Amino acid sequence: SFKDSIVKSGVPSDKVMFWPQYAEDFYKPVDIKETDNIHNELPKGFNIIYTGNFGEAQKLETAIEAASVTAMDYPDINWIFMGGGRDEANIRNRAEKLGLINKNVFFIGRKPAEDVCKYLSVCDAALLILKDMPLLNITLPAKIQSYFACGIPVIASCSGEGAETVKKAQAGITCEAENPKKLAEIAISMY
C-alpha cells in the first residue's frame, strides 16, 4: 500500500522498491511446560494477548470497550495487555472505571522481546489493533510478522493493509477499526 501511495504521488513505479518487513529469528512457536511460571502470570480461560506499544495509533480503548461487552456473557474471555507506552494510564483508567481490571482485563507489563514468543505460545489469540486513519490503513504493523512467526491466530481490529494481510494468510478473524461491538463479536467467534 505504501508503494501504491508513493506511485500515485508521481514517483515512477520502477524507482520504488518493496522490501518487506520480517520477524526476528527468536519469534517462533515454543513449547512451554505446564510448570513454567508464565502460567502463573496469566489467568485461566481463553486468553487474547496484545503485545507492544500503548499509543494513540493503537486505539486500545476499542479493546477495553470490547472487553466490557464480553465480560458478562463470556467471563472466560480474558484480554491481556503486555507492553506499555504513553497512553497506558488512559487505558488502565478506562478499564478500571468499567470494573474490568483483574476481572477480564489484565496488564502484565513490559517483557523482553525475546520472551514475547513464550507468552504468545500459551495464549489462544493475539490482538492486532489500530486506529482508523488513512496513514494507518496502509501500514502493516511489525507485530503481524511476529504473531504469524509464532503461529498464533490473530484477532484484527483494523482497516486496510493489516486486515487484508490477516485475511489473505487465513491467519485469523478481522473487523473494521474502532468498532468495539464487532471486536467483541469476532473475539467470541474465535472463542
BELTA-V231261 format. One record per residue. N is the residue number from 0. RES is the residue in one letter. NEAR is the number of other C-alpha atoms within 8 Angstrom. Layout:
N_RES_NEAR + N_RES_NEAR
//
This chain:
0_S_7 + 1_F_7 + 2_K_10 + 3_D_7 + 4_S_8 + 5_I_10 + 6_V_11 + 7_K_7 + 8_S_6 + 9_G_6 + 10_V_9 + 11_P_7 + 12_S_7 + 13_D_5 + 14_K_6 + 15_V_10 + 16_M_6 + 17_F_5 + 18_W_4 + 19_P_4 + 20_Q_6 + 21_Y_7 + 22_A_9 + 23_E_6 + 24_D_5 + 25_F_6 + 26_Y_13 + 27_K_10 + 28_P_10 + 29_V_8 + 30_D_6 + 31_I_8 + 32_K_5 + 33_E_5 + 34_T_5 + 35_D_8 + 36_N_6 + 37_I_8 + 38_H_10 + 39_N_7 + 40_E_7 + 41_L_6 + 42_P_8 + 43_K_6 + 44_G_7 + 45_F_10 + 46_N_13 + 47_I_13 + 48_I_14 + 49_Y_11 + 50_T_11 + 51_G_8 + 52_N_8 + 53_F_12 + 54_G_11 + 55_E_8 + 56_A_7 + 57_Q_10 + 58_K_12 + 59_L_12 + 60_E_8 + 61_T_11 + 62_A_11 + 63_I_12 + 64_E_10 + 65_A_13 + 66_A_14 + 67_S_10 + 68_V_10 + 69_T_12 + 70_A_12 + 71_M_7 + 72_D_5 + 73_Y_8 + 74_P_9 + 75_D_8 + 76_I_14 + 77_N_14 + 78_W_13 + 79_I_12 + 80_F_12 + 81_M_13 + 82_G_12 + 83_G_11 + 84_G_8 + 85_R_7 + 86_D_10 + 87_E_10 + 88_A_7 + 89_N_7 + 90_I_11 + 91_R_9 + 92_N_8 + 93_R_10 + 94_A_12 + 95_E_9 + 96_K_7 + 97_L_7 + 98_G_7 + 99_L_13 + 100_I_10 + 101_N_6 + 102_K_8 + 103_N_13 + 104_V_14 + 105_F_11 + 106_F_7 + 107_I_9 + 108_G_8 + 109_R_7 + 110_K_8 + 111_P_6 + 112_A_5 + 113_E_7 + 114_D_8 + 115_V_11 + 116_C_13 + 117_K_12 + 118_Y_9 + 119_L_14 + 120_S_13 + 121_V_8 + 122_C_12 + 123_D_12 + 124_A_12 + 125_A_15 + 126_L_12 + 127_L_12 + 128_I_11 + 129_L_14 + 130_K_12 + 131_D_10 + 132_M_6 + 133_P_6 + 134_L_6 + 135_L_10 + 136_N_12 + 137_I_11 + 138_T_11 + 139_L_7 + 140_P_6 + 141_A_9 + 142_K_9 + 143_I_10 + 144_Q_10 + 145_S_13 + 146_Y_14 + 147_F_10 + 148_A_10 + 149_C_13 + 150_G_8 + 151_I_13 + 152_P_11 + 153_V_13 + 154_I_13 + 155_A_15 + 156_S_16 + 157_C_17 + 158_S_13 + 159_G_9 + 160_E_11 + 161_G_15 + 162_A_14 + 163_E_9 + 164_T_8 + 165_V_14 + 166_K_11 + 167_K_7 + 168_A_6 + 169_Q_6 + 170_A_11 + 171_G_10 + 172_I_11 + 173_T_12 + 174_C_13 + 175_E_10 + 176_A_11 + 177_E_11 + 178_N_10 + 179_P_11 + 180_K_9 + 181_K_10 + 182_L_14 + 183_A_12 + 184_E_8 + 185_I_12 + 186_A_9 + 187_I_10 + 188_S_6 + 189_M_6 + 190_Y_6
//
